């Protein structure tokens, strides 16, 4: 039976183009990888949590503008 590998990348592993390329190289180098999961780039999760926790309206817009 073939081994199924799930590879999860997030944070600094998807923070910029070079990091994403390194992550892609990892996936491409392992024929057993059948599923790839990506989460938010570094810092984005914290911004989304801050929004969800009820910032003041003016802060919300500034935070949304900060998301690349």
HELIX and SHEET records of a PDB file:
HELIX    1   1 UNK A   12  UNK A   14  5                                   3    
HELIX    2   2 UNK A   17  UNK A   28  1                                  12    
HELIX    3   3 UNK A   44  UNK A   52  1                                   9    
HELIX    4   4 UNK A   57  UNK A   66  1                                  10    
SHEET    1   A 2 UNK A   5  UNK A  11  0                                        
SHEET    2   A 2 UNK A  33  UNK A  41  1                                        
END                                                                             
